[in-house]
């Protein structure tokens, strides 16, 4: 199977899908039956506390509001629609109304930008969430308003739909939310967007069972847990992955070097005349070049793994390889890069879109990029990673001094 497909499927199912399906299997098999009564008194509150704490600490308003929405929905359903109460009367109306609003809220939170918690935007979003609770109460308390019939409308003759306890508006809301979150994940492919998708699926499982109680509470708490884990994964990625280029950053390099044993080689790579390049074309084009070059570094042969060291400088680590074994791979990379002409968009694009835009997406430039490389290996003289890095950096300096666009050892 194509490595890109494997990576995409892995990012889709991990961690959210793994958590949700594990929960579903444990509940279905009855593994949690003996501890279920204790679990429902601990699990939801632990998830809520973790979500609120992480959301506040990392300023993740979407997590805080999602946890709040899930908690309000779970408590309302337990109070008004637990057990058989969801089959008729006010309990049925509340069940279907919450099932209609909750997926749309999760989809909306996924699409929103982070605007803080105790801010004008944050207070506005909080007010909107709380106002929905009031609206739900009015719909259930005053059936004469005529809205209960809408939320309870179902297609009893549709065999496939009749097997689900959800009314048609709720099913349509879930379908719309799943579609929006799937498109959102395809376009952005981030861990948090993935988390919202699987949280929605966990919520759907809670409603699809048709009986509100311990099982539904576990599913709601699992939805929150998926979002909490997603925020932790996102924070980890931000710490270890370079945001601009998408490859591992300096911190990831430091940890990788500490894990190495035996022989290894380290190459320091620097884009030639990058400061002049930035001065001539602008920093926007410079950022594009950094991304393009980094993508080429990920294709280096010989088992090397690239990292962004800082600025226009990169590092490639070759575990278990000597300098003589790694040099041919680095030379191949350098020569291929020198022959490539990168096409970048101009950094002088107008901020406002013109009334009659020209075809072609704006000015484009073909630029030539070369790199200088210094490489060193662990040996008796350079026994620790810091010494090997320093030796490779000195070799890089020699490559620059000799005219750049070359490899030095």
PAGUDREN-267288 format. One record per residue (C-alpha): residue number from 1; x, y, z. Coordinates in Angstrom, 1 decimal, decimal comma. Layout:
// PAGUDREN-267288
k | u | v | w
NUM | X | Y | Z
...
//
This chain:
// PAGUDREN-267288
k | u | v | w
1 | 0,0 | 0,0 | 0,0
2 | 1,2 | 3,5 | -0,8
3 | 3,0 | 5,1 | 2,2
4 | 0,9 | 8,3 | 1,8
5 | -2,3 | 6,3 | 2,1
6 | -1,0 | 4,4 | 5,1
7 | 0,0 | 7,7 | 6,8
8 | -3,4 | 9,2 | 6,0
9 | -5,3 | 6,2 | 7,4
10 | -3,1 | 6,2 | 10,5
11 | -3,7 | 9,9 | 11,1
12 | -7,4 | 9,3 | 10,6
13 | -7,8 | 6,4 | 13,1
14 | -5,2 | 7,4 | 15,7
15 | -5,8 | 8,4 | 18,4
16 | -9,5 | 9,2 | 18,1
17 | -10,8 | 6,1 | 16,3
18 | -8,7 | 3,8 | 18,6
19 | -10,3 | 5,3 | 21,7
20 | -13,9 | 5,3 | 20,5
21 | -13,8 | 1,7 | 19,1
22 | -12,0 | 0,4 | 22,2
23 | -14,8 | 1,9 | 24,3
24 | -17,5 | 0,5 | 22,1
25 | -16,0 | -3,0 | 22,2
26 | -15,6 | -3,0 | 26,0
27 | -19,2 | -1,9 | 26,4
28 | -20,5 | -4,4 | 23,9
29 | -18,6 | -7,3 | 25,4
30 | -19,7 | -6,4 | 28,9
31 | -16,1 | -6,0 | 30,1
32 | -17,1 | -2,8 | 32,0
33 | -20,4 | -4,1 | 33,5
34 | -19,0 | -4,8 | 37,0
35 | -17,3 | -1,4 | 37,2
36 | -19,8 | 0,6 | 35,2
37 | -21,6 | 2,1 | 38,2
38 | -18,3 | 3,4 | 39,7
39 | -17,0 | 4,5 | 36,3
40 | -20,0 | 6,8 | 35,5
41 | -19,3 | 8,6 | 38,8
42 | -15,6 | 9,2 | 38,0
43 | -14,9 | 9,1 | 34,3
44 | -17,1 | 12,0 | 33,1
45 | -15,8 | 14,3 | 35,9
46 | -12,2 | 13,4 | 35,3
47 | -12,5 | 14,1 | 31,6
48 | -14,3 | 17,4 | 32,3
49 | -11,7 | 18,5 | 34,8
50 | -8,8 | 17,6 | 32,4
51 | -10,5 | 19,3 | 29,5
52 | -11,2 | 22,5 | 31,3
53 | -7,7 | 22,6 | 32,8
54 | -6,0 | 21,9 | 29,5
55 | -8,3 | 24,3 | 27,7
56 | -7,5 | 27,1 | 30,1
57 | -3,7 | 26,3 | 30,3
58 | -3,2 | 26,2 | 26,5
59 | -6,0 | 28,7 | 25,7
60 | -8,0 | 26,2 | 23,7
61 | -11,5 | 27,7 | 23,8
62 | -12,9 | 25,1 | 21,4
63 | -12,0 | 22,3 | 23,9
64 | -13,6 | 24,2 | 26,8
65 | -16,8 | 24,9 | 25,0
66 | -17,0 | 21,4 | 23,5
67 | -16,6 | 19,9 | 27,0
68 | -19,3 | 22,3 | 28,3
69 | -21,7 | 21,3 | 25,5
70 | -21,2 | 17,6 | 26,1
71 | -21,7 | 18,0 | 29,8
72 | -24,9 | 20,0 | 29,5
73 | -26,3 | 17,5 | 27,0
74 | -25,4 | 14,5 | 29,2
75 | -26,9 | 16,0 | 32,3
76 | -30,1 | 17,1 | 30,6
77 | -30,6 | 13,7 | 29,1
78 | -30,0 | 11,9 | 32,3
79 | -32,4 | 14,1 | 34,2
80 | -35,3 | 14,3 | 31,6
81 | -34,8 | 11,3 | 29,3
82 | -33,1 | 8,5 | 31,2
83 | -34,3 | 4,9 | 30,6
84 | -37,8 | 4,7 | 29,1
85 | -38,4 | 8,5 | 29,4
86 | -36,9 | 9,0 | 25,9
87 | -39,8 | 7,1 | 24,3
88 | -42,6 | 9,6 | 24,9
89 | -43,6 | 13,0 | 26,1
90 | -41,2 | 15,7 | 27,2
91 | -38,4 | 13,1 | 27,6
92 | -38,7 | 12,2 | 23,9
93 | -38,8 | 15,8 | 22,8
94 | -35,7 | 16,7 | 24,8
95 | -33,9 | 13,6 | 23,5
96 | -34,5 | 14,5 | 19,9
97 | -33,9 | 18,2 | 20,4
98 | -30,5 | 17,6 | 22,0
99 | -29,7 | 15,0 | 19,3
100 | -30,4 | 17,7 | 16,7
101 | -28,4 | 20,5 | 18,4
102 | -25,4 | 18,7 | 19,8
103 | -23,8 | 17,5 | 16,4
104 | -24,3 | 20,9 | 14,9
105 | -22,6 | 22,5 | 17,9
106 | -19,6 | 20,2 | 17,6
107 | -19,3 | 20,9 | 13,9
108 | -19,5 | 24,6 | 14,5
109 | -16,8 | 24,5 | 17,2
110 | -14,6 | 22,6 | 14,8
111 | -15,0 | 25,2 | 12,1
112 | -14,4 | 28,2 | 14,5
113 | -11,1 | 29,8 | 15,1
114 | -9,5 | 30,0 | 18,6
115 | -10,6 | 33,4 | 20,0
116 | -9,9 | 32,9 | 23,7
117 | -12,2 | 32,0 | 26,6
118 | -12,6 | 35,1 | 28,7
119 | -12,8 | 37,5 | 25,7
120 | -15,6 | 39,2 | 23,9
121 | -15,8 | 36,3 | 21,4
122 | -15,5 | 33,7 | 24,2
123 | -18,3 | 35,2 | 26,2
124 | -20,4 | 35,5 | 23,1
125 | -20,0 | 31,8 | 22,4
126 | -20,7 | 30,9 | 26,0
127 | -23,9 | 33,0 | 25,9
128 | -25,0 | 31,3 | 22,7
129 | -24,4 | 27,8 | 24,2
130 | -26,4 | 28,7 | 27,4
131 | -29,2 | 30,3 | 25,4
132 | -29,6 | 27,0 | 23,6
133 | -30,2 | 25,3 | 26,9
134 | -33,0 | 27,8 | 27,6
135 | -34,5 | 27,2 | 24,1
136 | -34,5 | 23,4 | 24,7
137 | -36,3 | 23,9 | 28,0
138 | -38,9 | 26,1 | 26,4
139 | -39,5 | 23,6 | 23,6
140 | -40,0 | 20,8 | 26,0
141 | -41,9 | 22,7 | 28,7
142 | -44,4 | 24,4 | 26,3
143 | -45,4 | 21,9 | 23,6
144 | -48,0 | 24,5 | 22,3
145 | -45,1 | 26,3 | 20,7
146 | -45,4 | 23,7 | 18,0
147 | -41,6 | 22,9 | 17,7
148 | -41,8 | 19,5 | 19,4
149 | -43,5 | 18,0 | 16,4
150 | -40,6 | 19,1 | 14,2
151 | -37,9 | 17,6 | 16,3
152 | -39,9 | 14,3 | 16,9
153 | -40,7 | 13,8 | 13,2
154 | -39,7 | 10,4 | 11,9
155 | -40,1 | 8,2 | 8,8
156 | -41,6 | 5,1 | 10,4
157 | -41,9 | 3,4 | 7,0
158 | -38,2 | 3,7 | 6,2
159 | -36,9 | 0,3 | 7,4
160 | -33,3 | 1,3 | 7,8
161 | -34,0 | 4,5 | 9,6
162 | -36,8 | 3,0 | 11,8
163 | -34,2 | 0,8 | 13,4
164 | -32,5 | 3,9 | 14,9
165 | -34,2 | 5,7 | 17,8
166 | -33,4 | 9,1 | 16,4
167 | -35,9 | 11,3 | 14,6
168 | -35,3 | 12,5 | 11,1
169 | -34,1 | 16,1 | 12,0
170 | -31,5 | 14,6 | 14,3
171 | -30,3 | 12,2 | 11,7
172 | -30,0 | 15,0 | 9,2
173 | -28,1 | 17,1 | 11,7
174 | -25,7 | 14,2 | 12,3
175 | -25,3 | 13,6 | 8,6
176 | -24,5 | 17,3 | 8,0
177 | -22,0 | 17,4 | 10,9
178 | -20,2 | 14,3 | 9,7
179 | -19,9 | 15,7 | 6,2
180 | -18,6 | 19,1 | 7,4
181 | -16,1 | 17,5 | 9,8
182 | -14,9 | 15,0 | 7,1
183 | -14,3 | 17,9 | 4,7
184 | -12,6 | 19,9 | 7,4
185 | -10,2 | 17,0 | 8,2
186 | -9,4 | 16,4 | 4,5
187 | -8,5 | 20,1 | 4,1
188 | -6,5 | 20,5 | 7,2
189 | -5,7 | 17,0 | 8,5
190 | -4,9 | 18,1 | 12,0
191 | -5,1 | 16,0 | 15,2
192 | -7,8 | 18,3 | 16,7
193 | -10,0 | 18,2 | 13,6
194 | -9,7 | 14,4 | 13,7
195 | -10,7 | 14,5 | 17,4
196 | -13,9 | 16,4 | 16,6
197 | -14,9 | 13,8 | 14,0
198 | -14,4 | 10,9 | 16,4
199 | -16,1 | 12,8 | 19,2
200 | -19,1 | 13,2 | 17,0
201 | -19,1 | 9,4 | 16,2
202 | -19,0 | 8,6 | 20,0
203 | -22,0 | 11,0 | 20,6
204 | -23,9 | 9,3 | 17,7
205 | -23,3 | 5,9 | 19,4
206 | -24,8 | 7,2 | 22,6
207 | -27,9 | 8,3 | 20,8
208 | -28,2 | 5,4 | 18,4
209 | -28,6 | 3,0 | 21,3
210 | -31,9 | 4,6 | 22,1
211 | -31,6 | 4,3 | 25,9
212 | -30,1 | 7,1 | 28,1
213 | -28,1 | 5,9 | 31,1
214 | -24,7 | 4,7 | 32,0
215 | -23,8 | 3,7 | 28,5
216 | -24,6 | 7,1 | 27,0
217 | -22,7 | 8,8 | 29,8
218 | -19,6 | 6,7 | 29,0
219 | -19,9 | 7,6 | 25,3
220 | -20,3 | 11,3 | 26,0
221 | -17,3 | 11,2 | 28,3
222 | -15,3 | 9,3 | 25,7
223 | -16,1 | 12,1 | 23,2
224 | -14,6 | 14,5 | 25,6
225 | -11,6 | 12,3 | 26,3
226 | -10,9 | 12,1 | 22,5
227 | -10,8 | 15,9 | 22,4
228 | -8,5 | 16,1 | 25,4
229 | -6,1 | 13,6 | 23,9
230 | -6,2 | 15,5 | 20,6
231 | -5,2 | 18,8 | 22,3
232 | -2,3 | 16,9 | 24,1
233 | -1,2 | 15,4 | 20,8
234 | -1,4 | 18,8 | 19,1
235 | 0,7 | 20,4 | 21,9
236 | 3,3 | 17,6 | 21,6
237 | 3,4 | 18,1 | 17,8
238 | 3,9 | 21,9 | 18,2
239 | 6,8 | 21,2 | 20,6
240 | 8,6 | 18,6 | 18,4
241 | 7,6 | 19,5 | 14,9
242 | 8,7 | 22,7 | 13,0
243 | 5,5 | 24,6 | 12,2
244 | 6,8 | 26,2 | 9,0
245 | 8,4 | 23,2 | 7,2
246 | 6,4 | 20,4 | 8,8
247 | 9,5 | 18,3 | 9,5
248 | 10,8 | 17,6 | 13,1
249 | 12,4 | 20,5 | 14,9
250 | 15,4 | 21,2 | 17,2
251 | 13,8 | 19,6 | 20,2
252 | 13,1 | 16,4 | 18,3
253 | 16,7 | 16,4 | 17,1
254 | 18,0 | 16,7 | 20,6
255 | 15,9 | 13,7 | 21,8
256 | 16,9 | 11,6 | 18,7
257 | 20,6 | 12,2 | 19,3
258 | 20,3 | 11,1 | 22,9
259 | 18,8 | 7,8 | 21,8
260 | 21,6 | 7,0 | 19,4
261 | 24,2 | 4,3 | 20,2
262 | 27,2 | 3,1 | 18,3
263 | 28,2 | 4,7 | 15,1
264 | 26,2 | 7,5 | 13,5
265 | 26,8 | 10,5 | 11,2
266 | 25,4 | 14,0 | 11,4
267 | 25,2 | 16,4 | 8,4
268 | 24,6 | 20,1 | 8,7
269 | 23,0 | 21,6 | 5,7
270 | 22,7 | 25,4 | 5,0
271 | 20,9 | 27,2 | 2,1
272 | 23,5 | 29,3 | 0,3
273 | 23,0 | 33,1 | 0,4
274 | 19,6 | 32,8 | 2,0
275 | 19,7 | 36,3 | 3,5
276 | 20,3 | 37,9 | 0,1
277 | 17,6 | 35,7 | -1,2
278 | 15,2 | 37,0 | 1,4
279 | 16,3 | 40,6 | 0,8
280 | 15,6 | 40,2 | -3,0
281 | 12,4 | 38,3 | -3,1
282 | 10,9 | 38,9 | 0,4
283 | 10,3 | 36,7 | 3,4
284 | 7,1 | 35,2 | 2,1
285 | 9,0 | 33,7 | -0,8
286 | 11,8 | 32,8 | 1,6
287 | 9,3 | 30,8 | 3,7
288 | 8,1 | 29,0 | 0,5
289 | 11,7 | 28,0 | -0,3
290 | 12,3 | 26,7 | 3,2
291 | 9,2 | 24,5 | 2,8
292 | 10,2 | 23,3 | -0,7
293 | 13,8 | 22,5 | 0,4
294 | 12,6 | 20,7 | 3,5
295 | 10,3 | 18,5 | 1,5
296 | 13,3 | 17,5 | -0,7
297 | 15,4 | 16,7 | 2,5
298 | 12,7 | 14,2 | 3,5
299 | 13,5 | 12,2 | 0,4
300 | 17,2 | 11,8 | 1,2
301 | 18,4 | 8,2 | 0,7
302 | 20,6 | 6,2 | 3,0
303 | 18,3 | 6,1 | 6,0
304 | 18,8 | 9,7 | 6,9
305 | 16,2 | 11,7 | 8,8
306 | 16,0 | 15,5 | 8,4
307 | 15,4 | 18,1 | 11,1
308 | 15,2 | 21,8 | 11,0
309 | 18,0 | 23,1 | 13,1
310 | 17,1 | 26,8 | 12,9
311 | 16,7 | 29,6 | 10,3
312 | 17,9 | 28,2 | 7,0
313 | 20,0 | 25,5 | 8,6
314 | 19,0 | 21,8 | 8,6
315 | 20,4 | 18,6 | 10,1
316 | 20,2 | 15,1 | 8,7
317 | 21,0 | 12,2 | 11,0
318 | 22,2 | 8,8 | 9,7
319 | 22,1 | 6,2 | 12,4
320 | 24,6 | 3,4 | 12,1
321 | 26,4 | 5,1 | 9,2
322 | 30,0 | 6,4 | 8,7
323 | 30,9 | 9,6 | 6,9
324 | 32,1 | 7,6 | 3,9
325 | 28,7 | 5,8 | 3,7
326 | 26,6 | 8,9 | 4,0
327 | 28,6 | 11,3 | 1,7
328 | 27,3 | 9,7 | -1,6
329 | 23,7 | 10,1 | -0,4
330 | 24,3 | 13,8 | 0,6
331 | 26,1 | 14,5 | -2,7
332 | 23,2 | 13,1 | -4,6
333 | 20,8 | 15,3 | -2,7
334 | 22,9 | 18,4 | -3,2
335 | 23,3 | 17,9 | -7,0
336 | 19,6 | 17,1 | -7,5
337 | 18,7 | 20,3 | -5,5
338 | 21,1 | 22,4 | -7,6
339 | 19,6 | 21,2 | -10,8
340 | 16,0 | 22,0 | -9,7
341 | 14,3 | 25,3 | -10,4
342 | 11,7 | 26,0 | -7,8
343 | 8,6 | 27,9 | -8,8
344 | 7,4 | 30,2 | -6,1
345 | 4,7 | 32,8 | -5,9
346 | 5,8 | 36,4 | -5,6
347 | 5,7 | 38,0 | -2,2
348 | 4,3 | 41,3 | -3,6
349 | 0,7 | 40,2 | -4,0
350 | -2,0 | 42,7 | -3,2
351 | -3,8 | 42,3 | 0,0
352 | -7,2 | 43,2 | -1,7
353 | -8,4 | 41,0 | -4,4
354 | -8,6 | 43,0 | -7,7
355 | -12,0 | 43,5 | -9,4
356 | -10,6 | 41,8 | -12,6
357 | -8,0 | 39,3 | -11,4
358 | -5,5 | 38,0 | -14,0
359 | -5,4 | 34,4 | -14,7
360 | -2,4 | 32,4 | -13,4
361 | -2,7 | 33,0 | -9,6
362 | -0,3 | 36,0 | -9,4
363 | 3,4 | 36,5 | -10,3
364 | 5,6 | 33,4 | -10,2
365 | 9,3 | 33,1 | -10,0
366 | 11,7 | 30,3 | -11,0
367 | 14,5 | 30,3 | -8,5
368 | 17,7 | 28,3 | -8,1
369 | 18,6 | 27,1 | -4,7
370 | 21,9 | 25,5 | -3,7
371 | 23,1 | 24,1 | -0,3
372 | 26,4 | 23,6 | 1,5
373 | 26,9 | 20,5 | 3,6
374 | 29,2 | 19,6 | 6,4
375 | 29,2 | 16,1 | 7,8
376 | 30,9 | 14,4 | 10,8
377 | 30,6 | 11,0 | 12,5
378 | 30,8 | 9,8 | 16,1
379 | 34,3 | 8,4 | 16,8
380 | 37,0 | 8,4 | 19,5
381 | 37,5 | 12,1 | 19,0
382 | 33,9 | 13,1 | 18,9
383 | 32,2 | 10,9 | 21,5
384 | 28,9 | 12,7 | 22,3
385 | 26,2 | 14,3 | 20,1
386 | 27,3 | 17,9 | 20,9
387 | 30,8 | 17,2 | 19,7
388 | 29,6 | 15,6 | 16,5
389 | 27,2 | 18,5 | 15,8
390 | 30,1 | 20,9 | 16,4
391 | 32,4 | 19,0 | 14,1
392 | 29,7 | 18,9 | 11,3
393 | 29,2 | 22,6 | 11,8
394 | 32,9 | 23,3 | 11,3
395 | 32,8 | 21,1 | 8,2
396 | 29,9 | 23,2 | 6,9
397 | 31,9 | 26,4 | 7,5
398 | 34,8 | 24,9 | 5,4
399 | 32,3 | 24,1 | 2,6
400 | 31,1 | 27,7 | 2,6
401 | 34,6 | 29,1 | 2,6
402 | 35,5 | 26,9 | -0,4
403 | 32,8 | 28,5 | -2,5
404 | 29,5 | 26,9 | -1,3
405 | 27,3 | 24,3 | -3,1
406 | 29,6 | 21,5 | -1,9
407 | 30,0 | 18,9 | 0,7
408 | 32,8 | 18,9 | 3,3
409 | 33,9 | 16,4 | 5,9
//
